[in-house]
Every structure is written in structure tokens, then in C-alpha cells.
Amino acid sequence: MPQKEKTLQAVLNGLMTRYKERVPDVAAIFKAMVDEKIIADPSEIENDHIAFRTLGVKHLGIQSLEKIFLHYGYKRMDHYFFPEKKLDAFWYSPANPKDPRIFISELRVSDLSVKSQEIIRSYTNEVTVDPVSSLNLDDATAVDAFLHSPLWRLPTWTDYQALSGESEYAAWTIYNRYYLNHFTISVHNLKQGYNTIADFNNFLEKSGFVLNNSSGKIKKSPDGGLLQSSTVAHVTEAVFANGERHRISGSYVEFAERRVRTEFQHLPSSEIKREHRREGFEAANADKIFESTYTTQTSRLK
């Protein structure tokens, strides 16, 4: 295995290790899948993509974070714009098709109210240079530490609430920074009876998981090739400035079904590979998946 691929694997493993610690649904879903005999071990699960949220301010945002993954051979692909949520995003295709895609979104901070901009910049102005520029990207330990280290001071509960009133994305990101927003189980490679989003959603709900129902539980691209769903983020206790503790949205788990493209539907299932399936993302799907951390969804949890 080339050294850069080894480094990438270590970085991805670090992200997933902390993500599993912070998101109880991950281990619970893995256990339910093993108990149902869908898989024998979680290592069999294909990770469709992982996603990060960023803030579009000087020295940060997509232009900074993407450097890490571009260094490991990822290629920047399509741009997506979310006017209502004031977001931009790109997805990144891996050099090795066994690796997950990357999805990085960025809040258009300058499109927010003056008050929200002032709150955000009161924190992000603490970052005076692009932090990735001085990072040794060949040192997996350093990259892993960076992705799990605060870039600015802990926000106050007052600032978090003020941001949340205008942009729940802004509030989530000002608190969580670069923590992994979600990882995604590819369902199309699971065994018969569980290898469609509809079937897998039925399994999840029978197992007690609550799904994001914004515009329906299944988000489907207009071409019918990409179907997605997600759990609702659990609300967890967070420590704010001055030691204040409040319950806020954490991260969630996503599920994706990529159907075989029309020109390859003649192939036998044993020959179907990643390149034969619908690629990329769909803005309308992602727009609703973002809401997995929003109070309109988390308020549905018991």
C-alpha cells in the first residue's frame, strides 16, 4: 500500500473512532445489523461518504479543509449551492475506489445578518493563518489531532442560541468545528432484502431508530439513481463557556442506495462495481439530510 494511502487510512480510522464514541446510533446500528445477520462484522460495511461542515471565513472553510484530502489523492468534483440554507458544497472523489467519498459544505457567512456575522467572526478571527498550511499532511497523528482539536474558544450558550435562531448549521459548526458530521452506509451492497433504501429503512424503524422525515424518509434524485435516508441526530449534553451545560444536536448516520446506471443494467450482479453505479450527489437530497441535526427533527426524539 502506498504511504499516502496508509496515512489516509489512519486519518479515516481516527475520524471513525471518535465518531463512533460520540454517536451512539453507530454501534447500535452495527449491532442490529449483526443480530439480523445482514453482516457478520461491521468491517463488511462500505462507507459511501463522510461529511464535514465548515464556515466560509478567511483562513478557513472549504479552501482550507479540502487541502488535506487533495493531498491524499482526492479530486474535487461537483459544486452544490443551497440558497435557503446559505451553503456551498463540493464532493471529492477518492484515488482508491474502496475509500469513501468526501462531502464538504461551507456556510456563506457574509450572507447572514450582521449580528450573526459578528458572533461567528468573534470566534473565527482567533484563527489568523490557514491552519492546514502548517500541518504535516504526511503525519497521520498530526492530522488526526488537528481534526479533533478546537480552532477557537468554546462558544457561550447565548451566542449558540443567537446563531441557532438564524442558522442551525452555523450553531452546530461553531460548537462542533471539524468533528465528523456523518458517515454513510452503502445499502446497495448488502444482502437481498436489505439492499434498497426502502427495505433498509423498514429494518431500521423495526429496530427502533428514528429517521429524518423532512420531505419524506427517502430522499430521491430526479433521475432515480440516488436514494438517501438518515437517522435523526441524538441530543447530547455539551459544555459551553463558563462550564454551562446544555443539550444540543450531535451527529447522525446516513444511508445511500446508488442504483446501476442504465447503460450497465445488462451486467450480471456479480460484475457490478462502483463505477457502474450512479455517482455524485444531489442538492435537493442533501438539503433535507442537513436537517438531521435541526430541531424540527430532533424534537421528534423521545
N, C-alpha and C positions, 0 to 999 in steps of 0.2 A: 504494500500500500504506500503510495507517495506520501511524503512528510506532510504536505499541506492537507491531504485528506485525513491523515491521523490527527492533526491539530483540530480540524473541523469536527471530527467525531468527538474529541474530548470536550470541545466547546458545546456541542449539541447535548452531550451527556450531562454536562454541568447544568445547562438550562433545564433539561427534563427532570433532573434530580430535585432541584429546588421547586420546580413547578409542581411535581407530584407531592412534595411536602406541604405546599400551600393550597392545593386544590383537592379536597377530599374526594370529589367525584371521580378523579382519575383512577385511584386504586380501587374504588368501589365498582367502577365500570369494568376494569380489568378482571376483578374477581367474579363479577356477574357473567362475563364472557367465558371465563374458565369453567364456572359452575354449570353453565348452559352447554358446555362442550363445543362452543363456537371456535375456541382456540385451546391449545394445551398450555401455552405460555404467552405472556404479553410480548415477548420478543418477536412473535409472529406478526404483530400488527404493523401495517405500513403507515407511516406518518405522512399524510398528504402534504401538509404545510404547517409552518408555525408563523405566528404573527406578533408584531411589535407595534406599539403606539408611541408617537413622538410629538414634539412641539416645534412648530416652524418658527424658530427664532435664530438669531445669529449664533454661530458656532455649533448648533445642534440640528435636530430634525433629520430628515431622510439623507441629506447630503453627507452628514457625519456618520450615522449608523451604518449606512449601506457599504461604507469602505471596508468594514470587517468582512462582510460576505463576498464582496467583489474580490477581495484578496484571496479567498478560498476557491475562486473559480466560478462563482455565481455570475449570471448575466442579467442585467436589468432588462425587464420586458415591458409590458403594457402599463400605461398610466391610467388611473381612475380618478374621477372627481365626484365628490359628494356635496352638492351645493347646500342642501338643508343642514347638514352636519358641519359644513365648512372644513372639509377634509380633502387632502390629496393622498394618493397612494400609488405604489408601484409593486409589482411582484417580480421575483428573481428566480431564474431557472438554474438548478444546480449543474455542475460539470458532470457529476455522477448521478444517473437517474435513480439510484437507490436512496439518495438523500432527499430530505423534504424540500419543497419549495419554500421560499420566504416571502412574506407579505408585510410591507412596512407602510404604515399610514402616518400622516402628519397633519396636525391641526393648523389651519390658516389663522394664526394668532391675530394678524393685522385685520382680519375680517370681524373680529369680536368687538364688543363695546369697549370704550376707553377704560372703564373700570376694570373689566376682566383682563385687558392687556396689561394694565398697571400691576395687577396682582401677579400675573404669570411672570412678567419681567422682573418683579421684585425678587423672585427666586432664581430665574434663569440667568439674570445678569451676574450672578455669582460665578458663572462659567465664562471665563474671559478668553479662552482659546478653544479650538476644536479638540476635545479630549481624546479623540481617536488618533489624531495626528502624532501624538507622543506615545501611543500604545504599541508595544511589540506584538504584532499580529501573529508572529510565529511562536509565541509563548502562550499556550492554551490556558495555563493557570492565570496569567495576567488578564487575558481576555475574559475568562470566566468571572474573575473577581470584578472586573470593570462592569460587566453586565448585571452584576448583583450589588453594586455599590451606589450609594446616593450621589447624585450630581449637585444637589443643592440641599439646603436645610429642610428639616421637617416642616411641612405646612401647618398653619394654625387651622383649627376646626372652622373658625369664622371665614377664612379665605377659601377653604374647601367648599363650604356651603354656598358662598357667593358665586364661585365658579360653577358649581353644580346647577345653580339656578339658570345659567345661560347655556352651559355646555357640560353635560355629564362626562363626555370624553375628556375635556380639559381637567375636570376634577379628578378623574381616575388617574390620568397621567401625571398630574402634579404630585400625587401621592405615591404612585407605584413606579414611576420612572420607567426603566427599561425591563422590568420584570415581564416575563413571557405572558402575553395576553391570552393565548390559547394554542393548543396543538390539535391536530385533526386526524381522526381515524378514517382511513380509506375503507369504505364498506364493500366496494365492488369486488375486492379480492377475498372476501370472507366466503364461508361455505354457503351452499344453496339454502334459501330460507332466511338468510340474514344479509344477503349481498345486494340489497336495494335499500335506499333510504326509508321507504315505506315500511319494509319488513323490520329494519333495524330500529326505527322509531317505535314500532309496536313492542319490540323486545325491551327497549329502554323504559318505556312507560309501564310495562308489566312489572319491571324490576324496581319501579318506584322513582325513576328520575323525572324531573320536571323539565320540559322542553320550551325553548323560546317559541312563542306563538305569534310574534309580530308578522303580520301578513301571511299567517298560516305557519304550521310547523315545518313544512317543506318549502324551502326557497328554491325555485326552479328557473334556470336561464331560459330566455325566449327560444333558443334553439333546442331546448330539451336535453342538452348534453351534460349539464352540470346541475346536480341536486345537492342541497346542503341543509343541515339542521344543526342545532346546538343545544346544550344544556343551558339553564339559567345559572348565572354566577351565584355562588353562595355568598352570603353576607358574613363577613368576618370582623372580629374586633381589631381595630387599628389604633396605634398610638400616635397622637398628634403632638405638636409643640406644647411645652409645659406639662407633658405627661397626660394630657387629656385623652380619654379612650372613648371611641365611638365605633359603631358598626357600619361598615361600608362594603361595597361590592368588591369581590376578589376577581379571580379569573374563571374561565369555563372550558368546556370541551366541545369541539366541533366534529361533525361527521360529514363526509363527502362521498358522493357517488359520481364517478366520471364514466359516462357511457361510451361505448365503442363508436368511433366516427363512422359515418355512412359508408365511406369508401373501404372500410376494413371489416364490415359486418359479415363478409363471406368467410372470414377466417375462423377456424375451429377455436373454441375457448382455450385450448391448451397452448395456442400460439399467440394469444393476445398479450401484448406488452404495453408498457406505459405510453409509448409513442403512438399507439393505435387509439388511444382514448382522447376525449375532449380535454384540451389543455387550457391553461389560463384561469381567469376568474370572471365574475360577473358583478358589475357595480350594484345592480338592484338587489342581488342576493346579499352581498357584503354589507350594504346599507342596513339591512334588517338584522344581520348577525351581530353588528356592532352593539345593538340594543340588548344583548345578553347580559350586559353589566348595568343597564339602565333601570331606574326604579320602577318603570312601568312593567318590567319583567320580574325583578327581584321581590317586588311587593306581593307576587303570587306565591312565593315560598311560604310554607307553614312554619 
